[in-house]
């Protein structure tokens, strides 16, 4: 995922951060959490005593969770990058930028 451009306006960064936040929430609710629940169902023993799932089934479910996690981290990092650029821009506007020792 491309990192935010630092030459965007403050307003553009805010809009992009809002968009990334919505994307993150939507992905967590509709993608990541359901995949985690699916993995959890696969790895729980059945009450009827049937045979446990094979390694391939568990591996496939875990792989989908890891793939979803990778996407989640990318969206989150993009959101954080926009927020950091917003913070810097606000500090520039307000003149409250502090130098790091």
C-alpha positions as CSV (number, residue, x, y, z in Angstrom):
1,X,0.0,0.0,0.0
2,X,1.4,3.4,-0.9
3,X,2.4,5.7,1.9
4,X,0.7,9.1,2.2
5,X,2.3,11.9,0.3
6,X,3.7,14.7,2.5
7,X,2.8,17.3,-0.1
8,X,-1.0,16.9,0.4
9,X,-2.9,19.6,2.1
10,X,-4.0,19.2,5.7
11,X,-7.6,18.8,4.6
12,X,-6.6,16.1,2.1
13,X,-4.7,14.2,4.9
14,X,-7.8,14.5,7.2
15,X,-10.0,13.1,4.4
16,X,-7.5,10.3,3.7
17,X,-7.3,9.5,7.4
18,X,-11.0,9.3,7.7
19,X,-11.2,7.0,4.6
20,X,-8.4,4.8,6.0
21,X,-10.2,4.6,9.4
22,X,-13.5,3.6,7.7
23,X,-11.6,1.0,5.6
24,X,-10.0,-0.4,8.7
25,X,-13.3,-0.7,10.6
26,X,-15.0,-2.3,7.6
27,X,-12.2,-4.8,7.1
28,X,-12.1,-5.7,10.8
29,X,-15.9,-6.2,11.0
30,X,-16.5,-7.9,7.6
31,X,-13.2,-9.6,6.9
32,X,-10.8,-10.1,9.8
33,X,-13.1,-11.0,12.7
34,X,-15.2,-13.5,10.6
35,X,-12.0,-15.2,9.5
36,X,-10.8,-15.4,13.1
37,X,-14.1,-16.9,14.2
38,X,-13.9,-19.4,11.3
39,X,-10.4,-20.5,12.5
40,X,-11.7,-20.8,16.0
41,X,-14.6,-23.0,14.9
42,X,-12.2,-25.2,12.9
43,X,-9.9,-25.7,15.9
44,X,-12.6,-26.3,18.5
45,X,-13.3,-30.0,19.2
46,X,-16.8,-31.1,18.2
47,X,-19.2,-32.1,21.0
48,X,-20.3,-35.2,19.1
49,X,-16.8,-36.6,19.3
50,X,-16.2,-36.7,15.5
51,X,-12.7,-36.7,14.2
52,X,-10.8,-33.4,14.5
53,X,-10.0,-31.4,11.4
54,X,-6.9,-32.3,9.4
55,X,-3.8,-30.2,9.4
56,X,-4.6,-28.9,5.9
57,X,-8.0,-27.5,7.1
58,X,-6.4,-25.8,10.1
59,X,-3.5,-24.5,8.0
60,X,-5.8,-23.0,5.3
61,X,-8.0,-21.3,7.9
62,X,-4.8,-19.9,9.7
63,X,-3.4,-18.7,6.3
64,X,-6.6,-16.7,5.6
65,X,-6.3,-15.1,9.1
66,X,-2.6,-14.2,8.5
67,X,-3.4,-12.8,5.1
68,X,-6.2,-10.7,6.6
69,X,-3.8,-9.6,9.4
70,X,-1.3,-8.5,6.8
71,X,-3.9,-6.3,5.1
72,X,-5.0,-5.0,8.5
73,X,-1.5,-3.9,9.4
74,X,-1.0,-2.1,6.0
75,X,-4.2,-0.1,6.4
76,X,-3.4,0.7,10.0
77,X,0.1,1.9,9.1
78,X,-1.3,4.1,6.4
79,X,-3.8,5.6,8.9
80,X,-1.0,6.2,11.4
81,X,1.1,7.8,8.7
82,X,-1.7,10.2,7.8
83,X,-2.3,11.0,11.5
84,X,1.4,11.8,12.0
85,X,1.4,14.1,9.0
86,X,-1.8,15.8,10.3
87,X,-0.1,16.3,13.7
88,X,3.0,17.8,12.1
89,X,0.9,20.1,9.9
90,X,-1.1,21.3,12.9
91,X,2.1,21.9,14.8
92,X,3.4,24.0,11.8
93,X,0.2,26.0,11.7
94,X,0.1,26.6,15.4
95,X,3.8,27.2,15.8
96,X,4.0,24.5,18.5
97,X,6.5,22.2,16.9
98,X,9.0,21.1,19.5
99,X,12.5,20.1,18.6
100,X,13.6,16.7,19.8
101,X,16.8,16.8,21.9
